[in-house]
Amino acid sequence: MTFYSYEHLYTQNQEPNFWFIFVLTALSAALIVTGFLYFKNRKDNKYRDLAVIFVFAIALFFGINYNNYEKQIDINNQTNQTLTLMRSISNEKKISKKKLYSNSSSLTEGMLIKAGKDYYRVSFDNNVNSYTLNKASIVDTSQINLVK
């Protein structure tokens, strides 16, 4: 069973998509260079054709990654809800956030929270506006992996 620290969830939620930024920057730079070369040599149509190809490549890249972008926003929202829960538990139990771990990055009924040396099962109401913590016992603590 894997438990994620508050810091791990927070850092993971703040990471930008470097691959997306890199590819978009490379395609944009290629478009600018070919556009400049086309305006410099208007009689040579190969630069215009390359510029059109790069425009279509950028449009295709955005189209493909838009769905991934929406999924990432959903994941970030779910992780933010878990971080809010962990902050609330930190205040309630008077435990540092550095000692809090969750076995899920999204709010789920029955998720486990490790607060210090204690484990708690989290139950939510129907609207996920309130929660109840019930002390839980782990059968085999040797199987627990803490991701910091």
N, C-alpha and C positions, 0 to 999 in steps of 0.2 A: 504494500500500500504506500503510495507516494503522497507526502504532504508538502505544500508549497508555502514558503515564508511570505510575510507581508511585503518585504522588500522585493522579492522575486516577482510577485504579481504586479507590484507597482512599476518596476523597471520594465517588465515585459509589456505592460500596457502603454508605456511611453515611447517604445522603440518605433522610429519611422521605418518605412519600407525602403531600405537603401537600394535594393535591386531595381525597384520601380523608378526611383529618382535617377539612378545611374543610366538606365536605358533611355529614359525620356531626355536626359541631358545630352546623351550621345546622338540620338536622332535629331534633336533640335540643333545641335552644333553642325551636323551633317547638312541639314536643311539650310542653315545660314550660309555655310561655305558654298554649297551648290547654287544657292540663290545669288550670292555675290559673283560667282564665276559666270553665271548666266547673264547677269546684267553687264559684266565686263566684256563678254564675248557673245553678243546677241545672235550672231550668225550660226553659232554652234548649238544645235538643238539638244545635244546629249545632256547638257547641264539642266535644261528645262525639264527634260524627261526624268532626270535624277531627282530634281526638286519635287516633281509630281509624285514620284515613287516614295520619297521620304514623307511627304504630306500624307499619303495613303498609309504608310507604315505607322505614323504617329496616330492616325485615326483608328487603325486596326489595333494597335497596342492599347489605346484607351478603351476601346470596346471590349477587348478581352479582359482587361484588368478591372473594369467597372464592377463586375460581379464580385471579384475578390475584394475590392474596396468596400462594398456593402457588407460582405461577410465579416471583414475586419472591424468595421464599425459595430456590428452586433456583438462580436467577441469582446471588444473594448467596453461596451456598455455593460455586459454581463460581469466582466472583471471589476468594473467600477462598483457594481452592486455588492460584490463579494468584499471589496476593500472597505466599503461603507459599513458592512456588517462587522468586519474585523475591527474597525475603529470603534464601533459601538461596544463590542465585547471588551476591547482594551480599556475603555472608560468604565464599563460596568464592573469588570473583575480587577481593575486597577493593576493591569499587567502591561508592561512595555510592548509596543507593536513588534519589537524584535524577537519576542518570545511567542508570537502567534503564528500558527501554521494552519492551513486549510487543505483538505484532501480534494477540493474541487475549485476550479477557477470561476465557476458560475453558481448561482444560488440554486441548490437542489434540496428537496425534502430529504432529511436524514444525513445530510453532509456532516462530516466530523471536523471539529476545530480542536487543535492542540494548543492549550494555553498553559505555558510553563510545562509542568509534568502531568497535568490533568488533560483528559480528553472529554469533549462534550459533543453530544448529538444535537443538531439544530432542527427544530420543527418550526414551520411557518404557518401563519393563518392563510386564508384563501387569497388575500390580496397581496401577500408578501410584505405587509406593512409592519408586522410585529413577529417576534420570534420567541421561542422558549428553548432554554439550554437544559439538557438533561445529561448528567454525568454518565459517561460511558466507560466501559472497560475493553481493552484490546486483548484478544486471545493470544496472539503471538507478536510481541513487540519487536522481535528480531527481524520481522518482515517489513518494518517501517523504514521508508527512505525519506529523509528530510532534504528538500531542495532549497538551498539558501539563496 
